[in-house]
Amino acid sequence: MIDPNTSRHVVVTGAAGALGRAVVQHFLDQGARIALLDHRMEHIVNVFPGLDNSQHLLLEADVTSGESMGDAAGRILAAFKHVDALVHIAGGFEMGEEVHALSRPAWDRMMNLNAWSFVAVSQALVPSMIERKSGSVIAVTAKGAARGAAAMAAYIASKSALQRLVEASAAELAPHGITVNSIAPSTLDTPANRQAMPNAKPESWVSTTVAAQTIGFLASPAAAALHGQHLTLDA
């Protein structure tokens, strides 16, 4: 039985995705109380059947919307009183047009999902961490954010923007006792990636379990001296 007075309180966005599931399970195994956010409630319910709703929160929220995240944060803080770790996994990937043919909707879609969402999520939950002078924020960026690649301009630019936001936030929040970092995986071994790349070799990809363990480390006291770092994960 989880003790609400002593357990850690963790918020996970994109909780119903492949990495989200592994991260939620990691923190469940540690006895944490978790707020699971996804853009569709049925996704969370289907992935986590029987999860004890008296201990955990299942919330539908749009991570690109300040209003939606504000509503979610209000419910989280009313139930949990505080948040120890915010794990922002929600985002998106798509191959796109070449730069000279890039459409504004494609650009905006990637920037909203991967960069602005970090701002909206932070606006909703970081102020409560500042009040407590404690907390950890972990984002999911990408190894590929370091350099452009053909037909991936919008995606890579958005993940690079996310890394710069993580670094800026880390500098701003370190004086408040809050760490902000990211994991930067190469290719994650997920069902979606296996389906999208049937001729690839998944054994060279990063397992979601390992990625979740690394996120767990960044949310732990052992990572207290890390600020604005992107831990590259490569199998």
C-alpha positions in Angstrom: 0.0 0.0 0.0 1.4 3.4 -1.0 1.8 5.9 1.9 0.7 9.3 0.4 2.7 11.1 3.1 6.0 9.5 2.3 5.8 8.4 -1.3 7.3 10.4 -4.2 5.0 12.1 -6.5 5.7 11.8 -10.2 4.0 13.3 -13.3 4.5 11.5 -16.6 3.3 12.9 -19.9 2.8 10.6 -22.8 2.2 7.9 -20.3 0.4 5.5 -22.7 3.2 5.4 -25.2 5.9 2.7 -25.3 8.5 4.7 -23.3 5.8 6.2 -21.1 4.6 2.7 -20.1 8.2 1.7 -19.1 8.7 4.9 -17.1 5.4 4.5 -15.3 6.3 0.9 -14.4 9.7 2.0 -13.2 8.2 4.5 -10.7 5.4 2.1 -9.7 8.0 -0.4 -8.8 9.6 2.2 -6.6 6.3 2.9 -4.8 5.7 6.3 -6.3 2.3 8.0 -6.7 2.0 8.9 -10.4 -0.1 11.3 -12.4 -0.4 9.7 -15.9 -1.1 12.1 -18.7 -2.0 11.3 -22.3 -3.9 13.0 -25.0 -6.7 10.4 -24.9 -8.0 8.9 -21.6 -8.9 5.6 -23.3 -5.2 5.1 -24.2 -4.2 5.2 -20.5 -7.1 3.0 -19.3 -6.3 0.4 -22.0 -2.6 0.4 -21.2 -3.0 0.3 -17.4 -6.1 -1.7 -16.6 -6.8 -2.0 -13.0 -4.5 0.8 -11.9 -5.6 2.0 -8.4 -7.2 5.3 -9.1 -7.4 6.1 -5.4 -3.6 6.3 -5.4 -2.8 7.5 -8.9 -4.3 10.0 -11.3 -5.2 9.3 -14.9 -5.6 12.5 -16.8 -6.4 13.5 -20.4 -4.5 16.6 -21.3 -3.1 18.4 -24.3 0.5 19.1 -23.6 0.6 21.9 -26.2 -2.2 23.8 -24.5 -1.4 26.1 -21.5 -5.1 26.0 -20.5 -5.3 22.2 -20.6 -2.1 21.7 -18.7 -3.2 24.3 -16.1 -6.3 22.3 -15.5 -4.3 19.1 -15.2 -1.8 20.7 -12.8 -4.7 22.0 -10.6 -6.0 18.5 -10.3 -2.5 17.0 -9.7 -1.6 19.5 -6.9 -5.0 19.2 -5.3 -4.5 15.4 -5.0 -0.7 15.2 -4.5 0.0 18.6 -2.8 3.4 18.7 -4.5 5.4 17.1 -7.4 8.8 15.6 -6.9 9.5 14.7 -10.6 8.1 15.8 -13.9 8.9 13.5 -16.8 7.9 15.0 -20.1 7.8 12.2 -22.7 4.9 13.4 -24.9 6.1 14.6 -28.4 6.0 13.6 -32.0 8.1 12.3 -34.9 7.5 12.5 -38.6 9.6 12.5 -41.7 9.0 15.7 -43.6 9.7 17.8 -46.6 13.1 19.0 -47.7 13.9 22.5 -46.3 13.2 24.3 -49.5 9.7 22.7 -49.6 8.9 22.7 -45.9 5.4 23.7 -45.1 4.5 25.9 -42.2 1.9 23.4 -40.8 4.6 20.7 -40.7 7.0 23.1 -39.0 4.4 24.2 -36.5 3.3 20.7 -35.7 6.8 19.5 -34.7 7.6 22.7 -32.9 4.4 22.5 -30.9 4.7 18.9 -30.0 8.4 18.8 -29.2 9.4 22.3 -28.0 6.3 24.4 -27.0 4.9 21.4 -25.1 7.9 21.6 -22.7 7.1 25.3 -22.1 3.4 24.6 -21.5 4.1 21.7 -19.1 6.7 23.7 -17.2 4.5 26.7 -16.9 1.9 24.4 -15.3 4.0 22.5 -12.8 7.4 24.2 -12.2 6.1 27.1 -10.1 5.0 24.6 -7.4 8.5 23.1 -7.4 10.0 26.6 -7.0 7.8 27.1 -4.0 9.2 24.0 -2.4 12.8 24.6 -3.6 12.9 21.0 -4.8 12.2 18.9 -7.8 13.4 17.3 -11.0 12.4 17.9 -14.6 13.3 15.3 -17.3 12.6 15.7 -21.0 13.1 13.3 -23.8 15.2 14.8 -26.6 17.1 12.9 -29.2 20.7 12.0 -30.1 19.9 13.3 -33.6 19.2 16.8 -32.3 22.9 17.6 -32.7 22.9 17.7 -36.5 20.5 18.1 -39.3 19.5 15.2 -41.6 17.7 15.0 -44.9 13.8 15.0 -44.8 13.9 15.5 -41.0 14.4 19.3 -40.7 11.3 20.2 -38.7 11.7 17.2 -36.3 15.4 17.8 -35.6 15.0 21.5 -35.3 12.2 21.0 -32.8 14.3 18.5 -30.7 17.3 20.9 -30.9 15.0 23.7 -29.6 13.9 21.4 -26.8 17.5 20.8 -25.8 18.1 24.6 -25.7 14.9 25.0 -23.6 16.2 22.3 -21.2 19.5 24.1 -20.8 17.9 27.5 -20.2 15.5 26.1 -17.7 18.3 24.3 -15.9 20.2 27.5 -15.5 17.1 29.3 -14.3 16.0 26.7 -11.8 19.3 25.5 -10.3 19.2 28.3 -7.8 15.8 27.0 -6.6 17.1 23.5 -6.0 15.6 22.0 -9.1 17.4 19.9 -11.7 16.4 19.9 -15.4 18.0 17.4 -17.8 17.1 15.1 -20.7 17.8 11.7 -22.1 18.8 11.8 -25.8 18.2 8.3 -27.2 19.2 7.2 -30.7 16.4 4.8 -31.8 14.1 3.4 -29.2 13.0 -0.2 -29.5 9.3 0.3 -29.7 6.5 -1.6 -31.6 5.9 1.5 -33.7 9.6 1.8 -34.7 9.8 -1.9 -35.5 6.7 -1.6 -37.8 8.1 1.6 -39.4 11.5 0.1 -40.0 11.0 -3.7 -40.7 14.4 -4.1 -42.3 16.4 -2.5 -39.4 18.1 -4.4 -36.6 16.3 -3.7 -33.3 19.1 -5.2 -31.3 21.1 -2.0 -32.0 18.3 0.1 -30.6 17.8 1.4 -27.0 15.3 -0.6 -24.9 12.6 1.4 -23.2 13.5 -0.3 -20.0 17.0 1.1 -20.1 15.7 4.5 -21.0 13.2 4.4 -18.1 16.0 3.5 -15.7 18.1 6.4 -16.9 15.1 8.7 -16.4 14.8 7.2 -12.9 18.4 8.1 -12.3 17.9 11.7 -13.4 14.9 12.0 -11.0 17.0 10.7 -8.1 19.2 12.4 -5.6 22.2 10.8 -7.4 21.7 13.3 -10.2 21.6 16.4 -8.0 24.8 17.8 -9.6 23.5 17.5 -13.2 22.0 20.6 -14.8 21.1 21.0 -18.4 22.7 17.7 -19.5 21.5 15.5 -22.3 22.4 11.9 -21.6 22.9 10.2 -24.9 21.6 6.6 -25.0 23.1 4.3 -27.7 22.9 0.6 -27.7 
